[in-house]
Each structure stands twice: as structure tokens, then as C-alpha cells.
Amino acid sequence: MKILGIDPGSRITGYGILEVENLKLFTCLEGGAIRLLEPSFPKRLGQLFTRLREVIEHHQPTIMAIEQVFVHQNVQSALKLGHARGVAIAAASLSGLPVFEYAPRLVKKTVVGYGAAEKHQVQQMVKAVLNLNKLPQADCADALAIALCHAYHLPLLQKG
Amino acid sequence: MKILGIDPGSRITGYGILEVENLKLFTCLEGGAIRLLEPSFPKRLGQLFTRLREVIEHHQPTIMAIEQVFVHQNVQSALKLGHARGVAIAAASLSGLPVFEYAPRLVKKTVVGYGAAEKHQVQQMVKAVLNLNKLPQADCADALAIALCHAYHLPLLQKG
């Protein structure tokens, strides 16, 4: 199965496609950061939708995994993040993908072993687990970590 | 020209299509409330995108007008509203519509004459100005009020 992991933002959205075989062999098929360069926010949201649909079309993942968002200090940034996140979720849903959400601490705990892990620790662990030949960019690493978190939960989900 | 006014929400999104002739003759071509009944939030966001694209496809409006969102007491509801709003803005942007935003107080002041007007006052004024044969539902009235607010600003925009 293929998992699309995503870390949305109003300017940069990290994404990663993880292939899982026999619940334990993990391969990164593609990972990157979608940079939205249009000055207009509406156009950036449109671009995000189009790019994600292209990634989904190309790899045909089975599910999308995304971080849950809880409290944000700044209401304005919560609102902006909400816009990008809504677009990403709609793009996945319209492609028939179920969306799984994981709390940020759970993602770090599952992938790094420590819920308050720093960004660079996530990058290093993602590189090691997926046997990447270089350190993934931070947003891409976050997206791959979310996909990995879902992959690690698959045995539990399948039992339930 | 045709203006799409929209009042997004995570369960109900009001919308209205306003036709403007000679900057002063206003006709409501369609108005309603898109009720998202799916229990899953991702599916509701997908539905919202699809329904809005259908409305846009059908009426071919030139622009979309939407309320600006400032501070929200509750961060979680700001975030949810952000998701729906992001989807609506992406749908418009992907159809090539520019998006104009108006502050809620400005919409009420422009349409009702009073920035702190109550919902029912907005409904009554929208009914009167557009010569509707019944009181529009509240979310639909808000959407039509936003479209009207843009229509009233057209002479200023065209001078600029």
C-alpha cells in the first residue's frame, strides 16, 4: 500500500509518498516541498490543490495521513493554516482517499521515540529509516514522518 | 457582470449569485445554503468544493466576494472555518475568479446602513433590495449581502 503523508502550510507544503510492503518494508517513492510562490493567497490555495491532485494521480496512494492541529498561539496563523489544510483534505477526499490524523507528539514519539523531538532529529530519523541518501528538507521530513507514523500503526488498525 | 457571494461554514455554506447591470440594477439569479451532511469532515470539504464548482460552472460569475475573518474567540472554530473557507477560495481561484474580501462590519454598514446590524435585519434588507418574494435563509442572506457589498463598491473599484 502507498501512504501520502502531508504537512500543509500556506507557503510551503511538505509531502511524501511511502510504500509499505508486508507492514514492515518502507520505501520513500517521492518526497518534496510544494512551494507556493504566487503572491495572491487564493492563487496559492488553487496551486496547492492542483499540485496535490497531481501527486495523488501519479502515485495513487490509498490513504492520506496528516497532523492533527490543536491549539495555536496565534489565531491568525491558525486560520491561515486551516485554509491550506482544508484544501489538502478536500483534494485527498475528492480522490477517494480516507484521511487519518495523528497528533504531532504521537508522530514524533512513534518515529523518533520522543514526543518533544526537535526538527533535525525528525529529519535524521526519517533519513535513517527510509535509507535516504541525503537529509530531507524539514517540511518533507515532517510529511514522511506522518506517513511513517501511519505505517507503524497499520498492524493495530488492521487488528481493530 | 455576475458576483458570487459566499458565507462559508464547516456544515452550512451560504451562497448567492447576483447579477449587476449598469452598476445599479441588482438581480438575484440563485441563492441558497449548501448543507454538508456527510458525517466525515474530509468528505464535507470535498462536497463543498464540488458544489461550489457546479454553481460557478452553471452561472459563470466574474468574481467571488467573501467576508474577511479577523479574530475569533475560539481557536478551534477559527481553524474549522479556515478549512471551509480555504476550500471555497481554492474552488473560486481554480475557476479563474478573483476573490474580494470585505470586513463583516463593512458588509452590514454598506447593505443595512449599520455595522452592528442583527442577522434578521440583514435578511430583511437583502429581501427588500433584491425584491425577493420571501425572507432568505440566514446564511444565504449573508452571502447575498456580501455580493451586494461588492456590487455597491464597483463604482469605486472602477474609478480606481
Interface residues (C-beta under 8 A of the other chain):
Chain A: S40 F41 P42 K43 L45 G46 L48 F49 T50 V69 V71 H72 V75 A78 L79 K80 L81 G82 H83 A84 R85 G86 V87 I89 A90 A92 S93 L94 P98 V99
Chain B: S40 F41 P42 K43 L45 G46 L48 F49 T50 V69 V71 H72 V75 A78 L79 K80 L81 G82 H83 A84 R85 G86 V87 I89 A90 A92 S93 L94 P98 V99
